[in-house]
């Protein structure tokens, strides 16, 4: 019974520490593009400008 209580306390402490770290990260960070996404990015930019991409 004591082991279960200690395990639960450890899990809760780890959860709270993780949530505190996640809350400290600013939300304005743009995700990195995956390799090979240049074509897709160019298509999106061209579509946003109303221009067909040249091949």
N, C-alpha and C positions, 0 to 999 in steps of 0.2 A: 504494500500500500504506500509505503514511504517512497519507493522507487517510482511509482506512478506519479506521485505528487511532484517529485523532483524533475521527472521528465516533462511534465506539463509546465512547470515553472521555467525550465530551460527553453522549451518551445515558445512560450509566451515572451520571454526576454529576447530571444532571437528575432521573433516577429516584430516586436517594438523597435529593436535596434535597426532592423532592415527598413521599416517604415520611416524612421527618422532620417536615415540616409537617403531614401528615395525622395522625401519631402524637401531635402536640401538642394537637390539638383534642379537648376532652373529649367523652365518649360520652353524656352525660346531656342533650344538647340535643334538645328535641322539635322535629320538623319543623313548619314553618308550614303552616296550612291553606290550600288553594287557594281563591280566590274562588268563592262558590257552594256551598261545602261545609257551610254552616250547617245545611241541612236534613238532610244525611246524619249530621252530628254529633248533632243532636237525636234522630234516629231511633235511633242507637246508644245514646245515653244513656237514652232511654226503654226500649229493649229490655233494657238492663242492669238497669234498675230494675223490669222486669216490667210496664211500663205501656205501653199503646198510645198513639202520638202523636195529639194532637187536631188536626184540620184545620179 
